[in-house]
Amino acid sequence: MRGKLVVGNWKMNGGRAANATLLGELVAGWQTMAGRQIAVCVPYPYLAQASAALASSRIAWGAQDVSEHAPGAYTGEVSAGMIAEFGCRYAIVGHSERRQYFGETDAVVAAKARAALAAGLTPIACVGETLAEREARATVAVVMRQLDAILATVGTDAAKLVVAYEPVWAIGTGRTASPEEAQAVHATLRARLANAGAADVLLLYGGSVKADNAKALFAMADIDGGLIGGASLKSTEFLAIART
Ligand code: PGA
């Protein structure tokens, strides 16, 4: 049986004092329930702080990106091995903000997923369509193209992925896909993953998930939890989502 996973994506937010408060509240507030897992993906400079604060808890941590390159002359990049040394379990790859603002292509995202896997990290591979693509009825074509690039690159490691469906029009907008809209895309992703021998991959939904809409989303057959942006910066809201 697949468990449930709720991951906080802090994005480029935080500060040492605020992080200490938030991480402390998460540790105090999180009771592990059977099959439930939570994690926070923090900016690189805070990985050491997250690892120190969370090491004795059941909360996992991770990075929001990873270089596709092996260590070497890549100024500003952070390798998967470096991230792994901080005890990270996860690395988000292909978040739509990386694709949109930093020009990450499907090929780059796939290479990042492969680099993360090679370092023993679990990539949280993001896929999702823009509003224009949805209106052009291209949702399935877009998310399949994004997923297939990753599957072609990771091969038999597909079962080690986590995949997040995040419609770009729902991220940070307060507009969320309806549970049925999200489920329809998740079912398609699940079918493709099953074909790749990875039917049990955790499929997260992301995009304006809040405590008051999480329940209906997570009740869907192929939605195994969430990737939470804005709402992961408040412990009460994030914990409420995780307990859903
Ligand atoms: P949001 O972000 O929850 O703030 O919409 C989700 C994400 O980008 O992962």
Boltz pocket constraint, residues with backbone or C-beta under 6 A from the ligand:
constraints:
  - pocket:
      binder: B
      contacts: [[A, 9], [A, 166], [A, 170], [A, 171], [A, 172], [A, 173], [A, 174], [A, 206], [A, 207], [A, 208], [A, 209], [A, 227], [A, 228], [A, 229], [A, 230], [A, 231]]
      max_distance: 6.0
